[in-house]
Each structure stands twice: as structure tokens, then as C-alpha cells.
């Protein structure tokens, strides 16, 4: 797969705040808030634990999936994470 795009759900240490996002570099995206490189929501709320991700070939597909997940209630997002990542 060339140049994949990722939709992900991440959380803070205690899973009290969750964040849904999209990126073309999941490693970099999780590195930034852990090391306080980029300022914003993820660094403000210490979002640094990856809970779930899905890979897409096209950015449009990833954006569409991100918007869909962002529209869900928290409970449905947690259910998605638990089905794919029960630990």
C-alpha cells in the first residue's frame, strides 16, 4: 500500500478524554503529543494513547470515515475500540 491514510481514536491516560483524527503518518501523530511538539487539543488534554486505527488508500475515504466516527456518541466509539482492541 502506497501512502496510507489513517483514522484513529486516541485517549489520555485514564481514557476520560478521547479524540478521533486522521493522518498520513500515525507514528508521527502519536509522537507529537507525547513529546509536546504540537500545541492543540491533543497536547492540552494529554491525548497520547492510541486505542484504534484503520487504514485507507485514499485521503477522501479517510476523511469520510473520520467524519462518520466523529458524529457518533462516545459510547459507540468505545464499543468500536473494544471490538477491535479489547485490551
Jmol script that loads the backbone (N, CA, C; Angstrom):
load data "model"
ATOM      1  N   UNK A   1       0.850  -1.185   0.000  1.00  0.00           N
ATOM      2  CA  UNK A   1       0.000   0.000   0.000  1.00  0.00           C
ATOM      3  C   UNK A   1       0.887   1.236   0.000  1.00  0.00           C
ATOM      4  N   UNK A   2       0.610   2.132  -0.913  1.00  0.00           N
ATOM      5  CA  UNK A   2       1.417   3.336  -1.030  1.00  0.00           C
ATOM      6  C   UNK A   2       0.716   4.497  -0.331  1.00  0.00           C
ATOM      7  N   UNK A   3       1.452   5.218   0.489  1.00  0.00           N
ATOM      8  CA  UNK A   3       0.938   6.393   1.193  1.00  0.00           C
ATOM      9  C   UNK A   3      -0.416   6.155   1.860  1.00  0.00           C
ATOM     10  N   UNK A   4      -0.448   5.311   2.874  1.00  0.00           N
ATOM     11  CA  UNK A   4      -1.732   5.068   3.540  1.00  0.00           C
ATOM     12  C   UNK A   4      -2.188   6.264   4.372  1.00  0.00           C
ATOM     13  N   UNK A   5      -3.461   6.303   4.626  1.00  0.00           N
ATOM     14  CA  UNK A   5      -4.071   7.319   5.478  1.00  0.00           C
ATOM     15  C   UNK A   5      -4.747   6.589   6.623  1.00  0.00           C
ATOM     16  N   UNK A   6      -4.700   7.172   7.790  1.00  0.00           N
ATOM     17  CA  UNK A   6      -5.206   6.519   8.991  1.00  0.00           C
ATOM     18  C   UNK A   6      -6.297   7.362   9.638  1.00  0.00           C
ATOM     19  N   UNK A   7      -7.333   6.685  10.099  1.00  0.00           N
ATOM     20  CA  UNK A   7      -8.310   7.278  11.004  1.00  0.00           C
ATOM     21  C   UNK A   7      -8.048   6.602  12.335  1.00  0.00           C
ATOM     22  N   UNK A   8      -7.990   7.381  13.386  1.00  0.00           N
ATOM     23  CA  UNK A   8      -7.615   6.810  14.674  1.00  0.00           C
ATOM     24  C   UNK A   8      -8.451   7.387  15.807  1.00  0.00           C
ATOM     25  N   UNK A   9      -8.478   6.623  16.880  1.00  0.00           N
ATOM     26  CA  UNK A   9      -9.073   7.088  18.129  1.00  0.00           C
ATOM     27  C   UNK A   9      -7.979   6.971  19.178  1.00  0.00           C
ATOM     28  N   UNK A  10      -7.741   8.060  19.874  1.00  0.00           N
ATOM     29  CA  UNK A  10      -6.712   8.104  20.908  1.00  0.00           C
ATOM     30  C   UNK A  10      -7.339   8.661  22.179  1.00  0.00           C
ATOM     31  N   UNK A  11      -6.656   8.445  23.292  1.00  0.00           N
ATOM     32  CA  UNK A  11      -7.189   8.888  24.583  1.00  0.00           C
ATOM     33  C   UNK A  11      -6.067   9.332  25.491  1.00  0.00           C
ATOM     34  N   UNK A  12      -6.471   9.947  26.598  1.00  0.00           N
ATOM     35  CA  UNK A  12      -5.492  10.290  27.626  1.00  0.00           C
ATOM     36  C   UNK A  12      -5.266   9.061  28.514  1.00  0.00           C
ATOM     37  N   UNK A  13      -4.416   9.189  29.486  1.00  0.00           N
ATOM     38  CA  UNK A  13      -4.002   8.059  30.326  1.00  0.00           C
ATOM     39  C   UNK A  13      -5.179   7.312  30.944  1.00  0.00           C
ATOM     40  N   UNK A  14      -6.174   8.049  31.441  1.00  0.00           N
ATOM     41  CA  UNK A  14      -7.301   7.417  32.135  1.00  0.00           C
ATOM     42  C   UNK A  14      -8.524   7.208  31.251  1.00  0.00           C
ATOM     43  N   UNK A  15      -8.380   7.432  29.959  1.00  0.00           N
ATOM     44  CA  UNK A  15      -9.470   7.289  28.996  1.00  0.00           C
ATOM     45  C   UNK A  15     -10.658   8.199  29.287  1.00  0.00           C
ATOM     46  N   UNK A  16     -10.414   9.313  29.956  1.00  0.00           N
ATOM     47  CA  UNK A  16     -11.507  10.235  30.245  1.00  0.00           C
ATOM     48  C   UNK A  16     -11.775  11.167  29.074  1.00  0.00           C
ATOM     49  N   UNK A  17     -10.776  11.386  28.234  1.00  0.00           N
ATOM     50  CA  UNK A  17     -10.924  12.220  27.043  1.00  0.00           C
ATOM     51  C   UNK A  17     -10.498  11.371  25.855  1.00  0.00           C
ATOM     52  N   UNK A  18     -11.362  11.304  24.833  1.00  0.00           N
ATOM     53  CA  UNK A  18     -10.989  10.580  23.625  1.00  0.00           C
ATOM     54  C   UNK A  18     -11.004  11.543  22.437  1.00  0.00           C
ATOM     55  N   UNK A  19     -10.202  11.218  21.446  1.00  0.00           N
ATOM     56  CA  UNK A  19     -10.025  12.081  20.284  1.00  0.00           C
ATOM     57  C   UNK A  19     -10.028  11.230  19.027  1.00  0.00           C
ATOM     58  N   UNK A  20     -10.762  11.661  18.029  1.00  0.00           N
ATOM     59  CA  UNK A  20     -10.782  10.993  16.738  1.00  0.00           C
ATOM     60  C   UNK A  20     -10.092  11.901  15.728  1.00  0.00           C
ATOM     61  N   UNK A  21      -9.191  11.334  14.953  1.00  0.00           N
ATOM     62  CA  UNK A  21      -8.472  12.136  13.982  1.00  0.00           C
ATOM     63  C   UNK A  21      -8.098  11.345  12.749  1.00  0.00           C
ATOM     64  N   UNK A  22      -7.435  12.018  11.819  1.00  0.00           N
ATOM     65  CA  UNK A  22      -6.985  11.423  10.574  1.00  0.00           C
ATOM     66  C   UNK A  22      -5.573  11.936  10.290  1.00  0.00           C
ATOM     67  N   UNK A  23      -4.719  11.072   9.784  1.00  0.00           N
ATOM     68  CA  UNK A  23      -3.339  11.438   9.498  1.00  0.00           C
ATOM     69  C   UNK A  23      -2.774  10.553   8.393  1.00  0.00           C
ATOM     70  N   UNK A  24      -1.668  10.973   7.827  1.00  0.00           N
ATOM     71  CA  UNK A  24      -0.957  10.125   6.872  1.00  0.00           C
ATOM     72  C   UNK A  24       0.300   9.520   7.502  1.00  0.00           C
ATOM     73  N   UNK A  25       0.522   9.807   8.800  1.00  0.00           N
ATOM     74  CA  UNK A  25       1.688   9.262   9.499  1.00  0.00           C
ATOM     75  C   UNK A  25       1.302   9.030  10.959  1.00  0.00           C
ATOM     76  N   UNK A  26       0.853   7.850  11.260  1.00  0.00           N
ATOM     77  CA  UNK A  26       0.328   7.542  12.598  1.00  0.00           C
ATOM     78  C   UNK A  26       1.429   7.577  13.663  1.00  0.00           C
ATOM     79  N   UNK A  27       2.625   7.168  13.299  1.00  0.00           N
ATOM     80  CA  UNK A  27       3.734   7.176  14.268  1.00  0.00           C
ATOM     81  C   UNK A  27       4.050   8.616  14.683  1.00  0.00           C
ATOM     82  N   UNK A  28       4.203   9.497  13.678  1.00  0.00           N
ATOM     83  CA  UNK A  28       4.470  10.904  13.976  1.00  0.00           C
ATOM     84  C   UNK A  28       3.330  11.522  14.768  1.00  0.00           C
ATOM     85  N   UNK A  29       2.101  11.192  14.381  1.00  0.00           N
ATOM     86  CA  UNK A  29       0.936  11.801  15.031  1.00  0.00           C
ATOM     87  C   UNK A  29       0.851  11.436  16.511  1.00  0.00           C
ATOM     88  N   UNK A  30       1.251  10.248  16.881  1.00  0.00           N
ATOM     89  CA  UNK A  30       1.233   9.865  18.293  1.00  0.00           C
ATOM     90  C   UNK A  30       2.482  10.369  19.021  1.00  0.00           C
ATOM     91  N   UNK A  31       3.574  10.560  18.303  1.00  0.00           N
ATOM     92  CA  UNK A  31       4.807  11.074  18.891  1.00  0.00           C
ATOM     93  C   UNK A  31       4.649  12.534  19.320  1.00  0.00           C
ATOM     94  N   UNK A  32       3.976  13.334  18.515  1.00  0.00           N
ATOM     95  CA  UNK A  32       3.861  14.776  18.769  1.00  0.00           C
ATOM     96  C   UNK A  32       3.238  15.119  20.124  1.00  0.00           C
ATOM     97  N   UNK A  33       2.063  14.599  20.469  1.00  0.00           N
ATOM     98  CA  UNK A  33       1.504  14.981  21.778  1.00  0.00           C
ATOM     99  C   UNK A  33       2.281  14.391  22.960  1.00  0.00           C
ATOM    100  N   UNK A  34       2.857  13.204  22.777  1.00  0.00           N
ATOM    101  CA  UNK A  34       3.646  12.608  23.863  1.00  0.00           C
ATOM    102  C   UNK A  34       4.836  13.479  24.215  1.00  0.00           C
ATOM    103  N   UNK A  35       5.378  14.156  23.207  1.00  0.00           N
ATOM    104  CA  UNK A  35       6.564  14.972  23.403  1.00  0.00           C
ATOM    105  C   UNK A  35       6.269  16.469  23.374  1.00  0.00           C
ATOM    106  N   UNK A  36       4.987  16.825  23.425  1.00  0.00           N
ATOM    107  CA  UNK A  36       4.535  18.222  23.478  1.00  0.00           C
ATOM    108  C   UNK A  36       5.124  19.050  22.326  1.00  0.00           C
ATOM    109  N   UNK A  37       5.191  18.450  21.143  1.00  0.00           N
ATOM    110  CA  UNK A  37       5.743  19.136  19.980  1.00  0.00           C
ATOM    111  C   UNK A  37       4.720  20.082  19.369  1.00  0.00           C
ATOM    112  N   UNK A  38       3.502  19.621  19.215  1.00  0.00           N
ATOM    113  CA  UNK A  38       2.467  20.473  18.629  1.00  0.00           C
ATOM    114  C   UNK A  38       1.466  20.867  19.706  1.00  0.00           C
ATOM    115  N   UNK A  39       1.110  22.124  19.710  1.00  0.00           N
ATOM    116  CA  UNK A  39       0.153  22.615  20.688  1.00  0.00           C
ATOM    117  C   UNK A  39      -1.250  22.496  20.112  1.00  0.00           C
ATOM    118  N   UNK A  40      -2.183  22.139  20.935  1.00  0.00           N
ATOM    119  CA  UNK A  40      -3.558  21.986  20.484  1.00  0.00           C
ATOM    120  C   UNK A  40      -4.311  21.074  21.430  1.00  0.00           C
ATOM    121  N   UNK A  41      -5.428  20.565  20.961  1.00  0.00           N
ATOM    122  CA  UNK A  41      -6.297  19.734  21.788  1.00  0.00           C
ATOM    123  C   UNK A  41      -5.556  18.534  22.364  1.00  0.00           C
ATOM    124  N   UNK A  42      -4.806  17.821  21.505  1.00  0.00           N
ATOM    125  CA  UNK A  42      -4.158  16.590  21.967  1.00  0.00           C
ATOM    126  C   UNK A  42      -3.099  16.842  23.031  1.00  0.00           C
ATOM    127  N   UNK A  43      -2.361  17.921  22.914  1.00  0.00           N
ATOM    128  CA  UNK A  43      -1.364  18.206  23.949  1.00  0.00           C
ATOM    129  C   UNK A  43      -2.021  18.812  25.188  1.00  0.00           C
ATOM    130  N   UNK A  44      -3.067  19.612  25.000  1.00  0.00           N
ATOM    131  CA  UNK A  44      -3.763  20.222  26.134  1.00  0.00           C
ATOM    132  C   UNK A  44      -4.372  19.160  27.047  1.00  0.00           C
ATOM    133  N   UNK A  45      -4.944  18.119  26.448  1.00  0.00           N
ATOM    134  CA  UNK A  45      -5.610  17.076  27.225  1.00  0.00           C
ATOM    135  C   UNK A  45      -4.784  15.793  27.340  1.00  0.00           C
ATOM    136  N   UNK A  46      -3.510  15.875  26.990  1.00  0.00           N
ATOM    137  CA  UNK A  46      -2.577  14.739  27.098  1.00  0.00           C
ATOM    138  C   UNK A  46      -3.088  13.488  26.373  1.00  0.00           C
ATOM    139  N   UNK A  47      -3.545  13.682  25.157  1.00  0.00           N
ATOM    140  CA  UNK A  47      -4.012  12.565  24.330  1.00  0.00           C
ATOM    141  C   UNK A  47      -2.772  11.907  23.743  1.00  0.00           C
ATOM    142  N   UNK A  48      -2.393  10.767  24.304  1.00  0.00           N
ATOM    143  CA  UNK A  48      -1.160  10.139  23.832  1.00  0.00           C
ATOM    144  C   UNK A  48      -1.221   8.615  23.807  1.00  0.00           C
ATOM    145  N   UNK A  49      -2.420   8.064  23.906  1.00  0.00           N
ATOM    146  CA  UNK A  49      -2.564   6.607  23.908  1.00  0.00           C
ATOM    147  C   UNK A  49      -3.448   6.206  22.728  1.00  0.00           C
ATOM    148  N   UNK A  50      -2.876   5.489  21.780  1.00  0.00           N
ATOM    149  CA  UNK A  50      -3.610   5.047  20.603  1.00  0.00           C
ATOM    150  C   UNK A  50      -4.487   3.852  20.974  1.00  0.00           C
ATOM    151  N   UNK A  51      -5.783   3.980  20.722  1.00  0.00           N
ATOM    152  CA  UNK A  51      -6.729   2.916  21.057  1.00  0.00           C
ATOM    153  C   UNK A  51      -7.169   2.117  19.831  1.00  0.00           C
ATOM    154  N   UNK A  52      -7.256   2.795  18.688  1.00  0.00           N
ATOM    155  CA  UNK A  52      -7.815   2.176  17.487  1.00  0.00           C
ATOM    156  C   UNK A  52      -7.295   2.919  16.266  1.00  0.00           C
ATOM    157  N   UNK A  53      -7.084   2.201  15.176  1.00  0.00           N
ATOM    158  CA  UNK A  53      -6.809   2.855  13.903  1.00  0.00           C
ATOM    159  C   UNK A  53      -7.291   1.976  12.763  1.00  0.00           C
ATOM    160  N   UNK A  54      -7.563   2.628  11.660  1.00  0.00           N
ATOM    161  CA  UNK A  54      -8.000   1.955  10.447  1.00  0.00           C
ATOM    162  C   UNK A  54      -7.222   2.586   9.292  1.00  0.00           C
ATOM    163  N   UNK A  55      -6.856   1.786   8.305  1.00  0.00           N
ATOM    164  CA  UNK A  55      -6.027   2.237   7.199  1.00  0.00           C
ATOM    165  C   UNK A  55      -6.868   2.394   5.935  1.00  0.00           C
ATOM    166  N   UNK A  56      -6.594   3.476   5.190  1.00  0.00           N
ATOM    167  CA  UNK A  56      -7.288   3.754   3.936  1.00  0.00           C
ATOM    168  C   UNK A  56      -6.266   4.076   2.852  1.00  0.00           C
ATOM    169  N   UNK A  57      -6.639   3.805   1.601  1.00  0.00           N
ATOM    170  CA  UNK A  57      -5.774   4.106   0.457  1.00  0.00           C
ATOM    171  C   UNK A  57      -5.888   5.552   0.010  1.00  0.00           C
ATOM    172  N   UNK A  58      -7.071   6.110   0.121  1.00  0.00           N
ATOM    173  CA  UNK A  58      -7.320   7.458  -0.373  1.00  0.00           C
ATOM    174  C   UNK A  58      -7.653   8.412   0.772  1.00  0.00           C
ATOM    175  N   UNK A  59      -7.179   9.639   0.689  1.00  0.00           N
ATOM    176  CA  UNK A  59      -7.478  10.590   1.767  1.00  0.00           C
ATOM    177  C   UNK A  59      -8.970  10.873   1.894  1.00  0.00           C
ATOM    178  N   UNK A  60      -9.693  10.855   0.777  1.00  0.00           N
ATOM    179  CA  UNK A  60     -11.130  11.109   0.826  1.00  0.00           C
ATOM    180  C   UNK A  60     -11.862  10.038   1.635  1.00  0.00           C
ATOM    181  N   UNK A  61     -11.407   8.789   1.508  1.00  0.00           N
ATOM    182  CA  UNK A  61     -12.011   7.696   2.275  1.00  0.00           C
ATOM    183  C   UNK A  61     -11.757   7.882   3.767  1.00  0.00           C
ATOM    184  N   UNK A  62     -10.541   8.288   4.089  1.00  0.00           N
ATOM    185  CA  UNK A  62     -10.191   8.500   5.494  1.00  0.00           C
ATOM    186  C   UNK A  62     -10.972   9.671   6.082  1.00  0.00           C
ATOM    187  N   UNK A  63     -11.101  10.739   5.327  1.00  0.00           N
ATOM    188  CA  UNK A  63     -11.850  11.906   5.805  1.00  0.00           C
ATOM    189  C   UNK A  63     -13.311  11.544   6.034  1.00  0.00           C
ATOM    190  N   UNK A  64     -13.874  10.781   5.121  1.00  0.00           N
ATOM    191  CA  UNK A  64     -15.270  10.352   5.262  1.00  0.00           C
ATOM    192  C   UNK A  64     -15.454   9.479   6.510  1.00  0.00           C
ATOM    193  N   UNK A  65     -14.529   8.548   6.733  1.00  0.00           N
ATOM    194  CA  UNK A  65     -14.606   7.682   7.915  1.00  0.00           C
ATOM    195  C   UNK A  65     -14.430   8.488   9.197  1.00  0.00           C
ATOM    196  N   UNK A  66     -13.512   9.445   9.185  1.00  0.00           N
ATOM    197  CA  UNK A  66     -13.291  10.288  10.359  1.00  0.00           C
ATOM    198  C   UNK A  66     -14.559  11.072  10.706  1.00  0.00           C
ATOM    199  N   UNK A  67     -15.192  11.663   9.710  1.00  0.00           N
ATOM    200  CA  UNK A  67     -16.412  12.434   9.945  1.00  0.00           C
ATOM    201  C   UNK A  67     -17.519  11.539  10.490  1.00  0.00           C
ATOM    202  N   UNK A  68     -17.606  10.329   9.959  1.00  0.00           N
ATOM    203  CA  UNK A  68     -18.626   9.386  10.426  1.00  0.00           C
ATOM    204  C   UNK A  68     -18.419   9.067  11.907  1.00  0.00           C
ATOM    205  N   UNK A  69     -17.185   8.725  12.270  1.00  0.00           N
ATOM    206  CA  UNK A  69     -16.885   8.364  13.662  1.00  0.00           C
ATOM    207  C   UNK A  69     -17.057   9.569  14.585  1.00  0.00           C
ATOM    208  N   UNK A  70     -16.637  10.738  14.143  1.00  0.00           N
ATOM    209  CA  UNK A  70     -16.794  11.947  14.972  1.00  0.00           C
ATOM    210  C   UNK A  70     -18.261  12.247  15.254  1.00  0.00           C
ATOM    211  N   UNK A  71     -19.145  11.809  14.375  1.00  0.00           N
ATOM    212  CA  UNK A  71     -20.570  12.031  14.572  1.00  0.00           C
ATOM    213  C   UNK A  71     -21.215  11.074  15.564  1.00  0.00           C
ATOM    214  N   UNK A  72     -20.495  10.050  15.935  1.00  0.00           N
ATOM    215  CA  UNK A  72     -21.025   9.060  16.869  1.00  0.00           C
ATOM    216  C   UNK A  72     -20.976   9.570  18.300  1.00  0.00           C
ATOM    217  N   UNK A  73     -21.826   8.982  19.126  1.00  0.00           N
ATOM    218  CA  UNK A  73     -21.754   9.220  20.565  1.00  0.00           C
ATOM    219  C   UNK A  73     -20.515   8.521  21.120  1.00  0.00           C
ATOM    220  N   UNK A  74     -20.057   8.990  22.250  1.00  0.00           N
ATOM    221  CA  UNK A  74     -18.876   8.401  22.910  1.00  0.00           C
ATOM    222  C   UNK A  74     -19.041   6.892  23.106  1.00  0.00           C
ATOM    223  N   UNK A  75     -20.230   6.471  23.507  1.00  0.00           N
ATOM    224  CA  UNK A  75     -20.488   5.054  23.772  1.00  0.00           C
ATOM    225  C   UNK A  75     -20.206   4.203  22.532  1.00  0.00           C
ATOM    226  N   UNK A  76     -20.624   4.663  21.372  1.00  0.00           N
ATOM    227  CA  UNK A  76     -20.408   3.902  20.136  1.00  0.00           C
ATOM    228  C   UNK A  76     -18.925   3.864  19.775  1.00  0.00           C
ATOM    229  N   UNK A  77     -18.206   4.948  20.019  1.00  0.00           N
ATOM    230  CA  UNK A  77     -16.763   4.967  19.757  1.00  0.00           C
ATOM    231  C   UNK A  77     -16.050   3.958  20.659  1.00  0.00           C
ATOM    232  N   UNK A  78     -16.450   3.917  21.913  1.00  0.00           N
ATOM    233  CA  UNK A  78     -15.842   2.973  22.854  1.00  0.00           C
ATOM    234  C   UNK A  78     -16.154   1.543  22.445  1.00  0.00           C
ATOM    235  N   UNK A  79     -17.373   1.294  21.980  1.00  0.00           N
ATOM    236  CA  UNK A  79     -17.729  -0.050  21.505  1.00  0.00           C
ATOM    237  C   UNK A  79     -16.865  -0.450  20.309  1.00  0.00           C
ATOM    238  N   UNK A  80     -16.597   0.486  19.398  1.00  0.00           N
ATOM    239  CA  UNK A  80     -15.721   0.204  18.260  1.00  0.00           C
ATOM    240  C   UNK A  80     -14.331  -0.178  18.746  1.00  0.00           C
ATOM    241  N   UNK A  81     -13.798   0.589  19.664  1.00  0.00           N
ATOM    242  CA  UNK A  81     -12.466   0.295  20.203  1.00  0.00           C
ATOM    243  C   UNK A  81     -12.456  -1.073  20.868  1.00  0.00           C
ATOM    244  N   UNK A  82     -13.465  -1.366  21.646  1.00  0.00           N
ATOM    245  CA  UNK A  82     -13.498  -2.651  22.376  1.00  0.00           C
ATOM    246  C   UNK A  82     -13.637  -3.847  21.454  1.00  0.00           C
ATOM    247  N   UNK A  83     -14.303  -3.684  20.298  1.00  0.00           N
ATOM    248  CA  UNK A  83     -14.411  -4.818  19.376  1.00  0.00           C
ATOM    249  C   UNK A  83     -13.093  -5.079  18.674  1.00  0.00           C
ATOM    250  N   UNK A  84     -12.328  -4.047  18.401  1.00  0.00           N
ATOM    251  CA  UNK A  84     -11.061  -4.199  17.685  1.00  0.00           C
ATOM    252  C   UNK A  84      -9.852  -4.312  18.601  1.00  0.00           C
ATOM    253  N   UNK A  85      -9.960  -3.763  19.807  1.00  0.00           N
ATOM    254  CA  UNK A  85      -8.833  -3.711  20.735  1.00  0.00           C
ATOM    255  C   UNK A  85      -9.359  -3.930  22.166  1.00  0.00           C
ATOM    256  N   UNK A  86      -9.742  -5.142  22.521  1.00  0.00           N
ATOM    257  CA  UNK A  86     -10.353  -5.378  23.833  1.00  0.00           C
ATOM    258  C   UNK A  86      -9.435  -5.109  25.027  1.00  0.00           C
ATOM    259  N   UNK A  87      -8.138  -5.094  24.809  1.00  0.00           N
ATOM    260  CA  UNK A  87      -7.202  -4.850  25.914  1.00  0.00           C
ATOM    261  C   UNK A  87      -6.940  -3.377  26.081  1.00  0.00           C
TER     262      UNK A  87
END
end "model"
wireframe off; spacefill off
backbone 0.3
color backbone group
